[in-house]
Amino acid sequence: MRFSAVALSLVCSLSLFAQQNPDWKRLDDGNKAFQGKSITFEDLVYSRDKLSNGQNPRVTVLSCSDSRVPPELVFRQNLGQIFLVRSAGNVTDTLGIASMEYAIIKGWTKIIVVLAHEKCGAVEEAMNTRPKPDPDNHNLLALIDTIHASFKADPPECRDPKRRAECWVFRTKENALYTVTDLEKKSPIISRAIQDRKVSVVVAYYELKSGKVIVLK
């Protein structure tokens, strides 16, 4: 499968596409600014006034709900620049997909960024023994099962309990890469936009301490 080959390689350098894509370059430049000591957002009064009449965000970000990874700050993007969909483990679900489809149908989205991150708690839960079902945890189990379904490869680090931290990184990246496959499978609108090259996709991984975003695909 195409996904398996990509997941096994887990490319951690900027792809040629990402280097050439102006929308991604703006995000990458913003991330480099974020890695410094402070960031500012200019013209907030003007931006609020201008956006009160509508929006046209070129970037849609699907990211984890983790409080340590706010995409607008990570990419230093101002009001009106990111159409944001968040879920634990940056997974796809019906309402999240519908939100992304809405932005595509409106003609806003030119690039989709799937943003995973270091030490993702939802991925860690999916790596653990599955909790026993009870009347109160069916939603959590659905999340865990969705992430676990992305675990396709069987690398050495995930067979050795002593290398769990390495496996955690691998599984987090694997899950993010799988998300694109899952989006195209579940959404004809997203799939068609990608195939027709109306929308580009970048899969990325955020490092908590450095603040750096690394392109996986």
C-alpha positions in Angstrom: 0.0 0.0 0.0 1.1 3.6 -0.7 0.5 4.5 2.9 2.6 1.7 4.3 5.6 2.7 2.2 5.3 6.3 3.4 4.7 5.4 7.0 7.7 3.1 7.1 10.0 5.8 5.8 8.6 8.6 8.0 10.4 11.3 6.1 11.5 14.0 8.5 12.9 16.6 6.1 11.1 19.3 4.1 9.7 17.8 0.9 10.2 19.5 -2.4 6.5 20.3 -2.6 6.5 22.0 0.8 9.5 24.1 -0.2 7.8 25.3 -3.3 4.3 25.9 -1.9 3.7 29.5 -0.9 1.0 28.7 1.6 3.2 26.3 3.4 6.2 28.7 3.2 4.1 31.3 5.1 3.3 28.7 7.8 7.0 27.6 8.0 8.2 31.2 8.3 5.6 31.7 11.1 6.8 28.6 12.9 10.4 29.8 12.7 9.3 33.1 14.3 7.4 31.1 17.0 10.6 29.2 17.9 12.0 32.5 19.3 11.4 34.1 22.6 8.2 36.0 21.7 5.7 36.7 18.9 3.4 39.5 18.2 0.3 40.0 16.1 0.0 43.3 14.3 -3.1 45.2 13.2 -5.6 43.3 15.3 -8.1 46.2 15.3 -7.9 46.4 11.5 -8.1 42.6 11.2 -11.2 42.3 13.4 -12.9 45.1 11.5 -12.1 43.6 8.1 -13.1 40.1 9.0 -16.4 41.1 10.5 -17.7 41.0 6.9 -16.4 37.6 6.0 -13.4 35.2 5.9 -11.2 33.5 3.3 -8.7 31.3 5.1 -6.4 29.5 2.6 -5.2 27.1 5.2 -7.2 24.3 6.9 -5.4 22.7 9.9 -6.5 19.4 11.4 -4.7 19.2 14.7 -4.8 17.5 18.1 -6.8 19.1 20.9 -3.8 19.2 23.1 -3.5 22.6 24.9 0.2 22.7 24.2 -0.2 22.8 20.5 -2.3 25.9 19.4 -1.8 26.1 15.6 -2.4 29.8 15.3 0.5 30.4 17.7 2.7 27.5 16.4 2.5 29.0 12.9 2.2 32.6 14.0 -1.0 33.2 12.0 -3.3 36.0 12.6 -7.1 36.2 12.7 -8.7 34.9 9.5 -5.7 32.9 8.3 -6.4 29.4 9.6 -9.6 27.4 9.4 -9.1 25.1 12.3 -10.5 21.6 13.1 -9.3 19.9 16.3 -9.8 16.5 17.8 -7.7 14.4 20.3 -5.1 12.5 18.2 -6.0 14.6 15.1 -8.4 11.9 14.0 -11.1 12.2 11.4 -14.7 12.1 12.4 -18.0 13.0 10.7 -18.3 16.5 12.0 -14.6 17.3 11.6 -14.7 16.1 8.0 -17.9 18.1 7.4 -16.1 21.2 8.6 -13.2 20.6 6.2 -15.6 19.9 3.4 -17.4 23.2 4.1 -14.1 25.2 3.8 -13.3 23.4 0.5 -16.8 24.0 -0.9 -16.6 27.7 0.0 -13.4 27.8 -2.1 -11.2 28.9 0.9 -8.9 25.9 1.4 -5.8 25.7 -0.8 -3.8 23.5 1.6 -4.7 21.0 4.4 -2.2 20.6 7.2 -2.5 17.5 9.4 -0.6 18.5 12.6 0.5 15.8 15.0 2.7 16.4 18.0 5.2 14.9 20.4 3.9 13.0 23.4 0.3 12.8 22.1 -1.8 11.4 25.0 -4.5 10.0 22.7 -1.9 8.0 20.7 -0.5 6.7 24.0 -3.9 5.5 25.0 -4.2 3.6 21.7 -0.9 2.0 22.4 -2.1 0.7 25.8 -4.3 -2.3 26.5 -7.8 -1.4 25.4 -10.1 -0.5 28.4 -13.0 -2.7 29.0 -16.3 -1.3 27.6 -18.8 0.2 30.0 -21.9 2.4 29.5 -19.8 5.6 30.0 -16.7 5.1 27.9 -18.0 4.3 24.4 -16.9 7.6 23.0 -13.4 7.3 24.4 -13.2 3.7 23.0 -14.3 4.9 19.6 -11.4 7.4 19.6 -8.9 4.8 20.8 -10.1 2.4 18.1 -9.8 5.0 15.4 -6.2 5.8 16.3 -5.3 2.1 16.8 -6.6 1.4 13.2 -3.7 3.5 11.9 -1.1 1.2 13.4 -0.2 -0.7 10.3 3.6 -1.2 10.5 5.4 -3.4 13.0 8.8 -1.7 13.5 11.5 -3.0 16.0 10.9 -0.2 18.4 7.3 -1.2 18.9 8.3 -4.8 19.6 10.7 -3.9 22.4 9.1 -2.6 25.6 12.3 -0.8 26.5 11.9 1.4 23.3 8.4 2.5 24.1 9.3 6.2 23.8 10.6 5.6 20.2 7.5 3.6 19.4 5.4 6.5 20.7 7.0 8.8 18.2 6.6 6.3 15.4 3.0 5.6 16.1 2.2 9.3 16.4 3.7 10.0 12.9 2.1 6.9 11.5 -1.3 8.0 12.7 -0.9 11.4 11.2 0.1 10.0 7.8 -2.8 7.5 7.9 -5.2 10.4 8.6 -4.7 11.6 5.0 -5.6 8.2 3.6 -8.6 8.1 5.9 -9.8 11.6 4.8 -9.7 10.6 1.2 -11.5 7.4 1.9 -14.3 9.0 3.9 -14.8 12.2 1.9 -15.3 12.3 -1.8 -15.2 16.0 -1.6 -11.7 16.1 0.0 -10.4 13.2 -2.2 -11.5 14.9 -5.4 -10.0 18.3 -4.3 -6.7 16.6 -3.7 -6.7 14.5 -6.9 -7.7 17.5 -9.0 -4.8 19.4 -7.3 -7.1 22.1 -6.1 -6.0 21.4 -2.5 -2.5 20.4 -1.4 -1.7 18.4 1.8 1.1 18.6 4.3 1.5 16.2 7.2 3.6 17.6 10.0 4.9 16.8 13.5 5.4 19.4 16.3 8.2 19.1 18.8 7.1 20.4 22.3 10.3 21.7 23.6 11.8 23.3 20.5 8.5 24.5 19.1 9.6 23.2 15.7 7.3 21.8 13.1 8.8 19.0 11.0 7.3 17.9 7.7 6.6 14.2 7.3 4.9 14.4 3.9 
